[in-house]
Amino acid sequence: MIQLEEVSKTYGNHTALYPFSATIQPGTCLALCGGNGAGKSTLLSILAGIVRPDKGRIVGVEKQCIGYMPDALHIPAGVSARRWLVYLAQLRGTKKNRVEEVLDRVGLTDAAGREPSFYSRGMMQRLLFAQMILGEPDILLMDEPGNGLDPFWVEEWKQWIETYRKRGATIIFSSHLLHDVLAVSERILLMHNGRLLKDEPAEAWRSDVRSPEQRFLDLTKSTPILDE
């Protein structure tokens, strides 16, 4: 079980995340939804251990293997996708043949000798997914994983999520694609202006007579944006 207790983060005069608390049961697929600047990426970065919160604490991630899929990543020039994954595998103590397994899984075997700077956005997303699952993580953290994916790979992504759910992995991802959110998640945390606005089962969204987009707009518009 992951517990976030009054976790907050400020950059200069801007508060990216106000005191945030939540309990996440193991094996849960949880979606973070919200507009730009809602605090989703900051929260994922904190969970991944990349960003340190100013206050609060997180319990339950210390001894678990975490896989993180950022929204974007700069890979050094001249480094192919395969070489990048081999490098990460060496850092993690993962067997080299695992690299070929994940490349095949995301459909990048034939393109693995190329530099990712020449990849389309969808191909880069698949490489980031491969990077995330390289170490067989217990917790999967994904920042806008559906960006740039064509319909075929969106469906593949949904199957990947289902596979890891069956293995008992905890999955936390952010997305603006509400229909995809409802297809895979069990729980939705709606964030707005750095705050947790709603914490609901996904079924509450699926059973609403309004479209997911209209529900999103109605909930966020009813909450004023505070001046910083």
BATORBA-996233 format. One record per residue (C-alpha): residue number from 1; x, y, z; residue in three letters. Coordinates in nm, 2 decimals, padded with zeros to 4 digits. Example, Ala and Ser with C-alpha at 12.3 -4.5 7.8 and 13.67 -1.06 7.14 Angstrom:
REC  pos       x       y       z  code
REC    1   01.23  -00.45   00.78   ALA
REC    2   01.37  -00.11   00.71   SER
//
This chain:
REC  pos       x       y       z  code
REC    1   00.00   00.00   00.00   MET
REC    2   00.13   00.35  -00.09   ILE
REC    3   00.04   00.63   00.14   GLN
REC    4   00.10   01.00   00.06   LEU
REC    5   00.07   01.22   00.36   GLU
REC    6   00.04   01.60   00.30   GLU
REC    7   00.30   01.59   00.02   VAL
REC    8   00.36   01.94  -00.13   SER
REC    9   00.60   02.10  -00.37   LYS
REC   10   00.68   02.47  -00.45   THR
REC   11   00.91   02.61  -00.72   TYR
REC   12   01.01   02.96  -00.63   GLY
REC   13   00.68   03.15  -00.58   ASN
REC   14   00.47   02.89  -00.76   HIS
REC   15   00.31   02.61  -00.57   THR
REC   16   00.30   02.31  -00.81   ALA
REC   17   00.14   02.08  -00.55   LEU
REC   18  -00.05   02.18  -00.24   TYR
REC   19  -00.06   01.93   00.05   PRO
REC   20  -00.18   01.61  -00.11   PHE
REC   21  -00.29   01.29   00.07   SER
REC   22  -00.40   00.96  -00.08   ALA
REC   23  -00.39   00.59  -00.01   THR
REC   24  -00.33   00.36  -00.30   ILE
REC   25  -00.39  -00.01  -00.26   GLN
REC   26  -00.15  -00.26  -00.43   PRO
REC   27  -00.26  -00.38  -00.77   GLY
REC   28  -00.47  -00.07  -00.84   THR
REC   29  -00.48   00.11  -01.17   CYS
REC   30  -00.52   00.48  -01.09   LEU
REC   31  -00.55   00.77  -01.33   ALA
REC   32  -00.45   01.13  -01.26   LEU
REC   33  -00.66   01.36  -01.46   CYS
REC   34  -00.66   01.74  -01.48   GLY
REC   35  -00.57   02.03  -01.71   GLY
REC   36  -00.22   02.17  -01.77   ASN
REC   37  -00.06   02.28  -01.45   GLY
REC   38  -00.28   02.06  -01.23   ALA
REC   39   00.02   01.90  -01.06   GLY
REC   40   00.00   01.56  -01.22   LYS
REC   41   00.36   01.55  -01.35   SER
REC   42   00.50   01.69  -01.02   THR
REC   43   00.32   01.42  -00.83   LEU
REC   44   00.45   01.14  -01.06   LEU
REC   45   00.80   01.28  -01.03   SER
REC   46   00.78   01.28  -00.66   ILE
REC   47   00.65   00.92  -00.65   LEU
REC   48   00.94   00.82  -00.89   ALA
REC   49   01.19   00.98  -00.65   GLY
REC   50   01.31   01.23  -00.91   ILE
REC   51   01.18   01.53  -00.73   VAL
REC   52   01.19   01.58  -00.35   ARG
REC   53   00.88   01.71  -00.19   PRO
REC   54   00.91   02.02   00.03   ASP
REC   55   00.69   01.87   00.30   LYS
REC   56   00.50   01.55   00.37   GLY
REC   57   00.61   01.19   00.33   ARG
REC   58   00.54   00.89   00.11   ILE
REC   59   00.52   00.54   00.26   VAL
REC   60   00.52   00.21   00.08   GLY
REC   61   00.76   00.26  -00.21   VAL
REC   62   01.09   00.21  -00.04   GLU
REC   63   01.15  -00.16  -00.12   LYS
REC   64   00.96  -00.18  -00.45   GLN
REC   65   01.09  -00.17  -00.80   CYS
REC   66   00.96   00.15  -00.97   ILE
REC   67   00.93   00.20  -01.34   GLY
REC   68   00.89   00.55  -01.46   TYR
REC   69   00.78   00.67  -01.80   MET
REC   70   00.83   01.05  -01.83   PRO
REC   71   00.65   01.27  -02.08   ASP
REC   72   00.97   01.34  -02.26   ALA
REC   73   01.34   01.24  -02.23   LEU
REC   74   01.66   01.36  -02.39   HIS
REC   75   01.89   01.08  -02.50   ILE
REC   76   02.24   01.18  -02.59   PRO
REC   77   02.32   01.22  -02.96   ALA
REC   78   02.48   00.92  -03.13   GLY
REC   79   02.32   00.67  -02.89   VAL
REC   80   02.08   00.42  -03.04   SER
REC   81   01.76   00.30  -02.87   ALA
REC   82   01.92  -00.04  -02.82   ARG
REC   83   02.24   00.10  -02.67   ARG
REC   84   02.03   00.33  -02.44   TRP
REC   85   01.84   00.03  -02.31   LEU
REC   86   02.15  -00.18  -02.27   VAL
REC   87   02.30   00.10  -02.07   TYR
REC   88   02.00   00.12  -01.84   LEU
REC   89   01.99  -00.26  -01.80   ALA
REC   90   02.36  -00.25  -01.69   GLN
REC   91   02.28   00.02  -01.43   LEU
REC   92   01.99  -00.19  -01.29   ARG
REC   93   02.17  -00.52  -01.30   GLY
REC   94   01.91  -00.65  -01.56   THR
REC   95   02.01  -00.93  -01.80   LYS
REC   96   02.10  -00.80  -02.15   LYS
REC   97   01.85  -01.04  -02.32   ASN
REC   98   01.58  -00.85  -02.14   ARG
REC   99   01.65  -00.55  -02.38   VAL
REC  100   01.56  -00.76  -02.68   GLU
REC  101   01.24  -00.88  -02.51   GLU
REC  102   01.11  -00.53  -02.44   VAL
REC  103   01.21  -00.40  -02.78   LEU
REC  104   01.01  -00.68  -02.94   ASP
REC  105   00.72  -00.61  -02.71   ARG
REC  106   00.69  -00.25  -02.81   VAL
REC  107   00.75  -00.32  -03.18   GLY
REC  108   01.09  -00.14  -03.20   LEU
REC  109   01.33  -00.43  -03.28   THR
REC  110   01.38  -00.32  -03.64   ASP
REC  111   01.43   00.05  -03.54   ALA
REC  112   01.64  -00.02  -03.24   ALA
REC  113   01.97   00.06  -03.42   GLY
REC  114   01.86   00.42  -03.49   ARG
REC  115   01.89   00.72  -03.27   GLU
REC  116   01.56   00.81  -03.09   PRO
REC  117   01.60   01.17  -03.21   SER
REC  118   01.48   01.04  -03.55   PHE
REC  119   01.18   00.86  -03.40   TYR
REC  120   00.82   00.98  -03.44   SER
REC  121   00.64   01.08  -03.12   ARG
REC  122   00.46   00.75  -03.11   GLY
REC  123   00.78   00.55  -03.15   MET
REC  124   00.94   00.75  -02.87   MET
REC  125   00.65   00.68  -02.64   GLN
REC  126   00.70   00.31  -02.70   ARG
REC  127   01.07   00.34  -02.62   LEU
REC  128   00.98   00.52  -02.30   LEU
REC  129   00.75   00.23  -02.21   PHE
REC  130   01.02  -00.02  -02.29   ALA
REC  131   01.25   00.17  -02.06   GLN
REC  132   00.99   00.16  -01.78   MET
REC  133   00.93  -00.21  -01.79   ILE
REC  134   01.30  -00.31  -01.83   LEU
REC  135   01.34  -00.40  -01.47   GLY
REC  136   01.00  -00.57  -01.43   GLU
REC  137   00.86  -00.30  -01.19   PRO
REC  138   00.62  -00.35  -00.91   ASP
REC  139   00.50   00.01  -00.96   ILE
REC  140   00.44   00.17  -01.30   LEU
REC  141   00.43   00.55  -01.32   LEU
REC  142   00.34   00.70  -01.66   MET
REC  143   00.31   01.06  -01.76   ASP
REC  144   00.07   01.10  -02.06   GLU
REC  145   00.15   00.76  -02.20   PRO
REC  146  -00.10   00.78  -02.48   GLY
REC  147   00.05   01.10  -02.64   ASN
REC  148   00.13   01.03  -03.01   GLY
REC  149   00.02   00.67  -03.01   LEU
REC  150  -00.19   00.56  -03.31   ASP
REC  151  -00.51   00.36  -03.24   PRO
REC  152  -00.33   00.02  -03.28   PHE
REC  153  -00.07   00.11  -03.02   TRP
REC  154  -00.33   00.26  -02.79   VAL
REC  155  -00.50  -00.08  -02.78   GLU
REC  156  -00.17  -00.25  -02.73   GLU
REC  157  -00.11  -00.02  -02.43   TRP
REC  158  -00.44  -00.11  -02.28   LYS
REC  159  -00.34  -00.48  -02.31   GLN
REC  160   00.00  -00.40  -02.14   TRP
REC  161  -00.19  -00.24  -01.86   ILE
REC  162  -00.41  -00.54  -01.82   GLU
REC  163  -00.11  -00.77  -01.82   THR
REC  164   00.06  -00.58  -01.54   TYR
REC  165  -00.26  -00.55  -01.34   ARG
REC  166  -00.29  -00.93  -01.34   LYS
REC  167   00.06  -00.96  -01.21   ARG
REC  168  -00.04  -00.74  -00.92   GLY
REC  169   00.15  -00.43  -01.02   ALA
REC  170   00.03  -00.09  -00.91   THR
REC  171  -00.02   00.14  -01.20   ILE
REC  172  -00.05   00.52  -01.17   ILE
REC  173  -00.07   00.73  -01.49   PHE
REC  174  -00.17   01.08  -01.60   SER
REC  175  -00.38   01.14  -01.92   SER
REC  176  -00.60   01.39  -02.10   HIS
REC  177  -00.75   01.10  -02.30   LEU
REC  178  -01.06   01.04  -02.08   LEU
REC  179  -01.21   00.76  -02.28   HIS
REC  180  -00.88   00.56  -02.25   ASP
REC  181  -00.87   00.65  -01.88   VAL
REC  182  -01.21   00.49  -01.83   LEU
REC  183  -01.12   00.18  -02.03   ALA
REC  184  -00.83   00.08  -01.80   VAL
REC  185  -00.85   00.26  -01.46   SER
REC  186  -01.03   00.16  -01.14   GLU
REC  187  -00.99   00.49  -00.97   ARG
REC  188  -00.96   00.85  -01.09   ILE
REC  189  -00.80   01.14  -00.90   LEU
REC  190  -00.91   01.47  -01.05   LEU
REC  191  -00.65   01.74  -00.99   MET
REC  192  -00.69   02.11  -01.05   HIS
REC  193  -00.46   02.40  -00.98   ASN
REC  194  -00.22   02.18  -00.78   GLY
REC  195  -00.49   02.04  -00.56   ARG
REC  196  -00.68   01.71  -00.54   LEU
REC  197  -01.03   01.80  -00.65   LEU
REC  198  -01.20   01.46  -00.66   LYS
REC  199  -01.11   01.10  -00.57   ASP
REC  200  -01.36   00.86  -00.72   GLU
REC  201  -01.40   00.51  -00.86   PRO
REC  202  -01.39   00.52  -01.24   ALA
REC  203  -01.74   00.37  -01.23   GLU
REC  204  -01.88   00.70  -01.11   ALA
REC  205  -01.75   00.85  -01.44   TRP
REC  206  -01.87   00.56  -01.65   ARG
REC  207  -02.22   00.57  -01.51   SER
REC  208  -02.26   00.95  -01.55   ASP
REC  209  -02.51   01.05  -01.82   VAL
REC  210  -02.27   01.33  -01.91   ARG
REC  211  -01.97   01.26  -02.14   SER
REC  212  -01.64   01.23  -01.96   PRO
REC  213  -01.53   01.56  -02.11   GLU
REC  214  -01.84   01.74  -01.99   GLN
REC  215  -01.81   01.59  -01.64   ARG
REC  216  -01.44   01.70  -01.64   PHE
REC  217  -01.54   02.06  -01.74   LEU
REC  218  -01.83   02.08  -01.50   ASP
REC  219  -01.61   01.97  -01.20   LEU
REC  220  -01.31   02.19  -01.28   THR
REC  221  -01.51   02.50  -01.38   LYS
REC  222  -01.69   02.49  -01.05   SER
REC  223  -01.36   02.53  -00.86   THR
REC  224  -01.20   02.88  -00.88   PRO
REC  225  -00.84   02.92  -00.98   ILE
REC  226  -00.66   03.08  -00.69   LEU
REC  227  -00.41   03.36  -00.74   ASP
REC  228  -00.06   03.26  -00.64   GLU
//
